[in-house]
């Protein structure tokens, strides 16, 4: 069981995690950048293309032709596309917003109803067209709907995970489609309400990562950007946002808003204006904090009856609040705004949400904790399900023990309950069960691990489906086949990173990359000579035609080869795959054919297809489920102070984790995330005697461990990190893949398809890549980007950073029986 003293240092820093105001009356005035002027009549919506950089799609308001407009960043017209020209069934009754989903479909919302007289409303969905050539027709799918509470006028729509959401203009109700069915009229479901009354909303957009939502108002020139947590619902944008920004600038009757590059905002008006707001502009536009909510207890931990007399202390205070309340296990209790009382609880897991209605809006602090009915606790720290060299340490934490023992490969051995035990083992597979007989009964934990003769050299390690080949000195380990696992199943795949020293990367449930078919993993690449690929060539994978071929590659008679890349991920099957090139007219000319997986070439063919008088077919075969030799050297770079991992190529690495610090010498440690006390970080263990400190963290970001107290830092992501570190500072940093890298002294280019080699950098130079950023504030997105682990070393403290995952799915793990 965790000691009482262990948690005292955590009370203050966890409690102030939400001091940032979630609402404020007047937006902060900023100077948005006017980037151009468009000529779209009565423009009512805008979305940035995901496929074609520099293209914005726009639509017109009611009674205009059903045209989709492509414009450049300065508003210059590029292409006008007539929607569903084939049967002319599409009309523009009142088009008010458009959106793009993750599959590059465009959605148009015919959702306006100024007179409140429409019997139903409709969304149009179609594939994003090619903006640089003629298009004969653009067929669409229609989704008709009504509201559950009568007619509504709406001008705001966004789409996330294929589900459309609509915000009513005046009532501010937020609705979602409970199902997508083009054959009937669907009744929407209300999920939330926009909290700030007195506004009419005229547009909305969601960021590509789904964690940021932008909303615009034309009458008051007001714009909001909301943020939510990675594991929350869309409704939490409105109910429990983690951050909220409210800015104002003259938008000329703005009705269109969208995200650019993931974080920047683009705004358009009916009158032709176009503005851009960079991320640092709205993040730095927060008004002074005048209210606060501090929850001292409980924290996210486990409580037992013997320590707390069958109760848990509830203690919080709020400043600038008119009223306060808390919800315990979804039951609301009104209270004063200064509370210190004990809650009598039943054994089990509990949820607590403390809320304060303040002058800066409603502040919330959330807690999850366990209340156990027994007095003893048993936690095995080592060994783990991983690969070791010849030395393995048994380390565990137990309260009120009577005696302990372990069973190694079926043989029992006595074990000291109070100190660690080191085993010297020969190479091979091992299973171990550690037992603790306590006053509350017998506890046990099961582990499996592998001992390698030299785990840091190229090795062939036994796996469940054959050997796992290691092609780097920085990787050891194995796990079950990921062939049938989705990204959700991979959520708890664990990773340990050892620094400094020689540096090595280990997967705790180490990963057999036999087959991973996820988004953008398989690419078909070849060179085409002076012809239109889509018109002159048919390409099929396993009998299914590739539909994403470019219409035109080069102007006629240029006599040049042009590289072509198409995504064939969704057409690839386990086992043998066949790709067939067919000349439609006999004039196709192709060379240098290859297939890549996760950026690595897995098949190549040099022979070229030459023109002929008759059509010609060439067939290639490649295998998609042979053991994949993942070359981590291509994705991982280790230097003395830094580890960089290209998680765009290895997306399953970017998950919630445990942070483990060794040799920590702090009296009252506290953990900061992005320079502020970490909300959702759970202290699992701290033993000052052996310097072992372990936190469970909600996701990758910038984490530092410091002595309590530390003044809270508001709004800065990574501001507490500096070159060389200090004290016991350790930081884990995620940054987006970008084209430029900014430091305090110089600017350097980063290749977004490779990992920066930091061995050439000095210890005093820290790189914090970010889009158009000159400071650290814009350097912390959440998923599918580069993440960097920075370990700093002081004169007396050496850190070892472990990233572990919790609760790994049993069907994912080869070893998980514990």
N, C-alpha and C positions, 0 to 999 in steps of 0.2 A: 504494500500500500504506500502511496506517496505520503511523505511526511508533511505535517502542517507547515513547517518552516519553508518547505520547497515552494509553496504557492503564494506566500505573502508578497514576494517580489513581483508577482504577476498581476496583482489586483489592479493597480493603477493603470498600467499601460494598456491592458486589454479594454478597460472600461472607457477610455477616451477615444476609442477607435472611430467613433462616428461624430466627432465634434464638428466636422464640416457641416454647414447649414445645408439642408436638403431643399430649402425653398426660401425665397426672399421677395419682398414686395416689388421693388423696382429693379429692372434689369440694368446691368452695368453698360454704360455707353462705351463702344469701341469704334475704331476706324477700320471698317471692312475695306478690302481692296477691290476697287472697281476694275474688272478684268475685260469688259467688253460690252457690246450691245448686240442683241439678237433681233431678228425680224419675224419671229413667230407670232402670229396674231393671237392676242389674248392668252398668252402662255400661262398654263395652269399646273404644269408639272415638269420635273427634270430628273434624270438619272444618268450617272456616269457609266459608260460601257465597261464591262469587265474584259471583253475580248479585244477591243480596239482602243488602245490608249489615245487620249485626245479627242474622243468622240463623246458628245452628250446627246442623249435622246430627249426630245421635248414633245409636248402635245398642246393643243389649243382648247379653249373653253367652249361653251355651248354654241350650237348652230354653226360651227365651222366644219369644213370637210373632215372626214375620218383619216387624217394624215399623221404619220409619225415623222418628226423632223430630226435629222441628224445635223448637229452644229459643231463647230470647233470651239476650243476654250475661250476664244474672243468673240463668239457669237456668229461667226461667218457660216452661212448655209453650206452644208456638204451634200445632203441628199434628202429628198422628200419621198416617203414611202406610203402608198395608199394601202390602208389596212383592209385585207380580204377583198381585193379587187376582183377576184374570180366570180363570186356570186353577189357581191355588193349588198350583203345582208347587214353589214356593220354601219351604224349611224352614230353620229356624235350628238346625243341628246344633251348631255352635260358632262363632258370629260373633265375631271377635276384633279386627278393625280395619276402617276405611273410609277412603277417599281420594277427592279430586276431581282430575280431569285438566284439561288446558288447554282442552278442548272442553266443559267444564262437565258432564261425565259423573260420576256417583257410582259408585264401586266398593266393594262389600262383600266382605270376605274371610272365607269360611267355612273357616278354616285351623287351628282349634284341634284338638288330638288328644292329650288328657292321657293316655289309655291306650295310645297308639301302635297303635291297632287299625284305623284307617280305611284302606280300599283306595284312595281317591282324595279329592281336595279340590276346592273349587270357588270361583270368584270370580263375583260378580254385577255386571253393568254396566247402567246405565240413565241416561237423561237426568234432570238435576236437576228435581224437580217444583216447581210453584208453591206456596209454603208458606201462602198466605192464603186458599185456597178449597178446596172439596170435590174429591176426586179419586176417580173410580170405579175405576180400575185403573192399575197401573204396570208395564207389561211389561218384562222384563229379558232380557239375553243372558247365557248361562252359559258359563264357561270352566273346564273340568275339567283337573286336572293331578295329576302325581305327582312325587316327588323322584328324582334319579338315584341316591341312596344310601340308600333305604329310607324308612320312615315318619319324619315329623318333626312335632313340636308347634311351632306358630308363632303369634305374636300381633302381629307387626309387618309392615306392608305399606305401600308407597307406589307411586305411578305417575308416570312421567316420559316425556313424548313418546309417550303411549299405551301404554307398556310397563310392566307390573306387576313389582315387585320384592318379595321376601319374605325376612325374616330369621328364622331358626330361633331359638326361645326359649332352648334350652339349648346346642345345638352352636354357635350364633352364626354359622352359615354364611349367606351372602347369595346368593340365587338370583334369576334373571330368567327371564321367558318368552322362549324363542328365537323363538316365533311365537305369534300369536293366531289360534286356530282353534276355533270353537265346535262343530264337528262331530266332534271327537275329543279324547281325553285326551292332553295334551301333557306331555312330560318336561322339567322345568326344568333350567336350566344354572347351576352354581355359578360366581360371578364373584369372590367375595372372602370374607373372614371378619372379623367384628368382633374387634378386636385385644385388648380387655380381658377376660380370663377371669374367672370367678367371679361373673358377673352373669347374671340371666335377664331377657330383653328383652320388654317388654309392649306396645310401641307405637312407631310411627314416622310421620314426615311430612316431605315435601319442600316447600321454598318454591316460590312460583310462578315464580321465575326459574331454578329448577333448580340453584342454586349453594349452597344451604344444606340440611342434613338434620338433623332433630331425632329423638332416640331417648329412650325412657323406660324406667326400671326401677322396679318397685313395691316390692320387698323392701328395697332400700337407699335408697329415696327419691332416686334419682340420675337426672340428665337430662344428655344430651349435645347439643351443637350443633356440627356439622362444617361446614366450608366447603371448596370446591374451586375450581380455576381455571376460567375461562370456556371453555377449549378442552380440557377433560379429560373422562374417562369417569366414570360413576357409581361404578365400583370405586375411584376415587381418593379418594372420601369416606373409605374404610377403609384404603387403602394409602398415599396421599400427600396427606392433607388440608393445605390451606394454613393453616388455623386450626382449633383445636378448643377448645371451652369445656365444662367439666364442673361442674355446679352441683348443690347438694342443698338440698331443703326438704321438710318433711313433706307427702306427697301422698296420704295416706290410702288406700294401695293403688291408686295411679294406674295406669290402663291406656290412657288416651286422651291424645294429644298432637297439636297442630296449629299451623300458622302463622296469624297474624293480621296484616293490613297488610304482609305480605311479610317481616317481621323479628321481630315479637313472638311469644311462645309462649303457647298456651292449653293447660292441663292439666286433666283430669277424673279423678275416682276412682269406683270402684264404689259407694262409700258416699254419693255426692252432692256432693262438693266440687268447686269450680271455681276455678282460679287463673290469673293472667296474669303473665308475666315479660316486662318490656320489654327492648328490645335493649341499652340502656345497662347494665342490671343484669347480664346475663351477659358483656358485653364488658369491664366493669370488674371482673369477679370472677376475674381470673387470679392464680394464686399467684406468688410471687417466682420469677424465672428463676434456676435453679441450674446449668444446663448450657448449652453452646454448641457450635456447629460453624462454623468459619470456613474458607472455601475462598479462598485467595489467588490461585490459578491452577490451571487455565486460566479465562478469562472467555469470554463469548459474543462471539467475534470471528473474524477470519481470520488464520491463521498461515502463514508461508512458510518454505521450507527455509533460505534465506540468512540469515534472522533468527534461526532457532532450531536450526540445525545438524541438520535432519531430525528434531527432537524437539520436544515441548511439555512445559513444566514442569508437574508435578502437585505442588501444595503446599497442605496443609490441616492443621488441628489441631482437636481436640475436647477440651472440658473436661467432667469428670464422666461420662466414657464408660467402659463396661466392654469394648467391642470395636467395631471400625470396619471398614468395607469400602467398595469402590467397584465400580461396574459401568461398564465401557467398552464401548460398542456392544453392550450386553446380555450381556456376559460378566463374571461376578463374580470379584473378586480380594479376598481377605482381606488386611488390612494393619494396621499399628500405627495409633494415633490421633494421631500426629505424623509427617507424611510430607513429604518434599521429594525428588522424584525426577523423571527425565525419561522421557517415554513416546515410544517410536519408533513413528511412524504412517505409514500410506499416505495418498496424496492422496485427498481427499474430505471428506464431512461426517461428523462424529463426535458421539456423545452420551455424556455422563458423568453418573453419579449417585453422589454421595458420601453415605454413611450412617454414623451413629454411634448406638449403643445407649446411651442415657444414663439418668440417674436421673429425668429428666423425660420419658422416652419416646424413640422413634426420631426423630432429626433428619435431614433430607435437604436437600441442595443439588444442584440440577440445572443442567447446562451443555450448550449446543450450540455447536459451533465448527467451522470449516472449516480444512483443511490443504491448501494449494495446491502444485502442482508447478512453478509458474513464479515468477520473481522480480519480475515487473512487475504493477502493478495499475492499472485504469482505471475511474474513476467520473465520470459526467456529473452535475453538480449543476443546471445551467441551460443552455438553456431546458428547460421541462417542457411536457407536453401541456396547454396552457391558453390563456387569452386574455390578451394583453398590450396595453399602449398602444404608442406608436411606438418605444419603446426596449426592446431585448431584449439581455440579457447572456449571453455564452457563458462558462461557468465549469466547469472539470473538474479532476480530480485524477489525475495519472499519475506512475508511478515509472519510472526508467530510460528516458526518452523519447529518440528519435533525431530525429524531426521530427513535426509535427502539421499538420493541415489540416481544413477543413470544406467540405461540399457543400451549398449553399443553393439550393433549387429547381433542382437539376441542374448548378449552376455551382460549380467548385472555387475555394477561396480559401485562402491560407496562414494559419497560425494559430500564435501564440506558445504554446509548451507550458507556460510557467511563470507566465503572468498571464492575467487575464480580458480579454475583448474585448467591446466594446459596439457593437451594430448599431442604426442608425436606419432604420426600415422604414416603408413605406406600408401603409395598411390592406389586409388581404387574408389569404388562407390561405398558409402556408409549411410546407415540410418541410426538415429539416436532418439531415445525417449528420456526426458529428464523428469524425475519425480520429486515432489516435496510433500511430506506428511506434516500437516499443520493442525492447529487447534480447530480449524474449520473443515478439516477433511483432507483428502489426498488430491493434489493437483498434478497434472502432467502436461507436457508439451512434446510434440513429435517433430523431428526435422530429418531431411535427407540432404546430403552434400557429397561433393566429389573432391577428391584430393588428386591434384596433378603433380607430376614430377617437377615441372617448371611452368606454372600457369601463365607466365608473362612472355612466352615465346610461341612461335607458330606451333599449333598443336591440333590434333584430331581428337575431339572429346566425344564420348558416347552420348547419343541422343535417342529419343524414343523411336525415331524413324531412320536410324542410321547415323553415321558420324557427323558432327558439326565441325566444319573446317574453319579455323581461326586464321585470318590473313593480316594480322596486325599485332604488334607488340603491346598494344594498349587495350586488348580485349581478351577476356576469358569467360567461359560459362556456357550454359545450355538451358533450354526449357522445352516445353511441349510445342508441337507444330501449331503455327498461327494460321493455318490454311483456312479454317472455317470461322475465324474470330473476326468480329466487327470492331470498329473503333471503341464502342462502348465496352466490349469484352476486354479490350486492352487497357482499360482505364487505370488499372492498378499494377501494370507491369513495372517492376522495380529496378532501380539503377543505383549502383554505388560508385562514387568517384573518389579515388584516393589521391591526395596531393599533400605536401610536395613530394620530393624524392624523384624516383624514376618515373612515376606517374603510370597508372593503369586504370582501365575502366572495366568494371565487372557488372554484369546483370545478375541481380540476386536470384531471380528466377530466370536465368540467362536465356536469351532468345534464340531459338532456331529459326532463322529466316528462310525456311523452306519455301514458303509462298506467302507473299503479302500483296493482295490485290485491293488496293484502296485508290482513292482519287488520284489521277495523273501519274500512276506508276508506270504504265506501259506506253511507250511512244514509238511510232513508226517514222523513220527518217529516210529520205532519199533525195536525189537531185534530179530535177526535171529540166529538159532542154527546150526552150523557146516554144512553149505551147500552153494551152489552157488545160490544167489537170482535170478539172471536173468535167469538161466537155469531151476530152479525148481519151480518158482512161477511167476504167472501173476497177476499184480495189475492194476486195472482200476479205474478211477474216472469219474463218470457219463458216463460210457461206453467207455471212451478213455483210452487206455493203457498207463501206466507210462513207458517211454522209457529210463529213466536215472538210472535204477537200476544197481548196481555194478555187474560185471561179476562174481567175486569171493570175498567172505568175509573172509573165514578162510580156512586154509589147512584141508584136510580131516581128520576125526577122532580126532579132537582136543577137542571135547566135551565141547565147550564154546559157550555162547551167545555173539553176536557182535552187538553193536548199529548201526542202519542204518538210515540215514536222506536223504530224497529226496524232491525236490522242486515241488509242485503241483499247484503253483499259477495260471498258464495258463489254468489249467483244472477245477478250481473252478468256480462255477456259483452262482449268487444270489439265495438265498433261500436254499432249501434242496439239499444236495449233498450226493451221495452214493459212498462208496469205497468198492470194492470187491477184496478179496484175493482168488486166485484159485491155488490149488496144481497141478502142471503139472504132477508130477510123484508119488504123494502120500507121498512124504518124507519130505515135508516142515514142519518146526517147528518154530512158531512165538509167541512172547509174548510182553506185555507192549506196546500196540498200542496207539498212540495219534496223534492229529492234533494241530499245533500251528499257531497262527496268530500274526505277528509282535513280535514273541518271547513269547507270552502269550499262555498258553494251553487253547484250547477251546473245546476239546473232548478227552476222554480217555476210554480205555477198557482193563481190566486186563486179561480176559480169553485168553488162548493160543490155537493156532492151533497145533494139534498133528498129527504125521504121521498116515497114514491109508493105507489099501490095495488098496483102490480106491481113485480117485481124490476127493477132498473135497473143498467146497466153503464157505467162511465166508463173510458176508456183514455187513457194518457199515454205519450209516447215521449221518450226522452232518449238522447244519444250519449255513449258511454264511452271513445272513443278519439280525440276531437278534441284538438288540441294543448292541453295543460293549462297555463294561465298561473298558475304557482305564485307567490302573493304572499308572498314571504319576509318582508315587513314584518309579517305576521301571526304569524310564528313566530320572528323574530329581532329582538333589541333590542341596540343598540350604544351604549355610553356610553364615557366616557374610559378608565375602568379595567376595563371588563367587557363581555363578550359573552355573551348568553344565547340558547340555541337550544332550542326545544321539540322534543326528539328523540322525544317520544311521538307527535307528528304527523309527524316526519321520522326514522323509526327507523333508516334506513340511514346516518345520520350518526354513529351511536354504534359505532365500529369501532376496531380497532387502527390505530395511526398512527405517523408520524414527527413528532418535535418538533424544530424548527430554531430556534436562537437566533442572532441576529446582534449584533455589537458586544459580545461577551462578553470580559471582562478578568479571567480567573481563572487562577491558576497551576496548580492541580490540581482541575478541576471534578468534582463528583459529583452524581448525580441521586437525589432522594428521591421515593418514592411513598407517599402517606399519612403522611409524616413519618418514614419508615424507608427504609434503603437498598433500592433497587428490584431485586427479583428479576425477571429476564426482560427488563430494559432493556438494549439493546445500543448501545454507543457506536459510531457509524459514522464520525464525523469530528470533529476539533477542531484548528483552526489559530488559535493565539493571536495571530498577527500580524494577521490580518484579523478576528478575533473571531467566527469561524463555528464553531458547535457543533451537532452533530446526533445525536440518539438515536432508536432505534426502540423504541417502547413497546408493551406487550402489550394495552392497552386504556385507555379513559378513566378517570381517577382524579385525585387531587391530586398534581401533580408540581412539584417545586421544584429549582432548580439552585443549588448553594452551593459554597463552598470546602471542600476536604478538609483536616483531618478535621472531621466533625460528629458529636456523640454520637448514636447511634441512638435513635429514638423508637419504643417498642413499643405496638402496639395502637391508636394514635390515628389516625383518618382525617381528615387536614386540620389537625392540631394545629399544624403549622409555619407556617400562613398567618396573617398579621395585617394589619390595615388599613394601607394605604400601602406595605407591603413594606419591604424593606431590602436593601442590597447589590445583587446581581443576581437577586433573587428573582422567579420567575415561577411561577404555579400554574395548572393546568388542573383544574377541579373539576366533578364530576358530583353532582347532588343530585336526590332524588325529587320528583315533583309532589305538593304537599301543600296543606292548607287554612290552615296557619299558618306564619309566618316569624319566627324568633327572632334577635335581635341582643343585643349586650351592653347596649344602652340602651333598647330599645323592642321592641314586638311589632307586626307588620303583617300584614294579610291578603294572600294571593296568590291570584289567580284561576287555578285549575288549567287553564283552557282558553285562557289567554293568557299572554303573556310580560311579566314585571315591567319597568316602565320605570325604569331605574336612573339616568336623567339627572337625576332629581329628588333623588337621594341625595347626601349629602356624601361626600368621599373617605375619611372616617374610619369610615363605617358600612358593615360588610360583612354581607350577608345569607347565611345558611346554612340553607336550608329543610330540615326533616326531621320525620318523624312523631313527635310527642310528645317532641321533643328539646330540651334546653336547652343543649347543648354541641355542639362540632364533631364529636364522635366518631361520630355516627350519620348522617353526611351523604354517604356514598359508596356507593351501589348501583352496579350495573354497566350494565344495559341498559334501553332504552326509557323514559327519564325525561329531565327537564331536565338538560342539561349546560351548565356555565358555564366560560368561559375568562377568567381574571383575569390581567391583565398589570399589574404594578406598575413604576413608573419611579423610579429613584433619581436623585440629582443628576448622576451621570456615566454612567449606563447606560440605554440604550433597547433594548428587546427587540422583535423581530418574531417572532411565533409562526406557524409553519407547521405545519399538520396534513396530512401526506401519507399515503397508503396505499401498501403494498408489494405487488408481484406481482399487479397487477390482471388479471383474466381477459381474454384477448384478445377474446373475443366480447362482453365488456361495453364495451370501449373503442372509441371511434371512432378514436382516434389511436394506440393502443398497438401499435406495431410494433417497439418497442425491447425 
